[in-house]
Amino acid sequence: MTRREEHGEDGRRAGRRSRVVKAAGLALATTLVLGIGAGGWVYWHLNDNIKSVDIDSALGDNRPAKAVTTPTPSGSASATPLPTEAVNILVLGSDSRSGKENQELGGGDSGGARSDTAMVVHIDAGRTSATVVSIPRDTLVTRPSCPLTSGGTSAVAYGAMFNSAYSVGGPVCAVKTVESITDVRMDHYIEVDFSGFAKLVNALGGVTVTTDEDIDDDDSHLHLEAGTHHLDGKKALALARTRHGIGDGSDLGRIKLQQKLVKALLEQIAATDLLTSPAKLYKVADAITGSLTTDTGLNSLSELMELGRSLEGLGADKVRTVTMPVVTAPSDPNRVVADEPEASELWESLR
């Protein structure tokens, strides 16, 4: 059974509704905060929150080619035109297991961090339509040799779990692995820390989520009966981590829950009138920027704002959400591999 079959029509509808947050919600929400402190301490503090990684320098020129773009003329001699070229963004959710705070949030006892959520966001030329492709963490791939922060490089690994790339070589290796299996250039990288995500949920006053089945997962410390629940940051984070307490325990179950959670977060942001409460607006923006790690092309408020503004024409009916086609791995019933030629055809459509 393919992951596309498991999504069904409801999954496609939920994906369409949640796409804006996946592609640009963080940037758009950050834009709002400028109304309470542009150019002052608030701007400096929020800008300083954002962490970045110089992925381009680390990977050099041995990468898929950038798309050739044609500059769009400005409508005004004094205005700087917004970018309209196609762009690919690798969005990762990183789940740190180290430190007291993360352990209190259900992160477990092991050190380091894992990337349990991975999406390739392809925004078409003109930036009025987009495709968001989820890559299951349990996918077996050939992990390329990656530069290591400690020096040297890692060895090529065959039949490695997709999310091991982040564990081995951080964002740089994650980007290189995605590019090696897709042959699609990642123009940008955005990493959202799950602990920061919990703070964001609390800053918004929680999120309301409806679950279709009981969740009983000791690993994520989440126990919920089927139905509608208003979750605080800790429980929302547990929901994002849950996989063993639902369905067949596959990564697809977690992907579906995360899509549902993103939708709930978008609805909560829309329902919260942040512009009438500068204190709450600052708290939300501080949580957002404090949870971000980006490439050096998006490591400032101005660059995130430009990205967000360039996506203002992205209509609700112009974004599709899919999962990379996969099938059960012959070597391990608990792992999956790319379903060919469907997977290659999907990536080809994004070049």
Buried (B, 14 or more C-beta within 10 A) or exposed (E): EBBBEBBEEEBBEBBBBBBBBBBBBBBBBBBBBBEBBEEEEBBEBBBEBBBBBEBBEBBEEEBBEEBEEEEEEEEEEEEEEBBBBBBBBBBBBBBBBBEEEBBEBBBBEEEEBBBBBBBBBBBBBBBBBBBBBBBBBBBBBEBBBBBBEEEEEBEEBEEBBBBBBBBBBBBBBBBBBBBBBBBBBBBBBBBBBBBBBBBBBBBBEBBEBEBEEEBEBEEBBBEBEEEEBEBEBBBBBBBBBBBBBBBEBBBBBBBBBBBBBBBBBBBBBEEBEBEEEBEBBBBBBBBBBBBBBBBBBBBBBEBBBBBBBBBEEBEEEBBBBBBBBBBBBEEEEEBBBBBEEBBBEBBEEBB
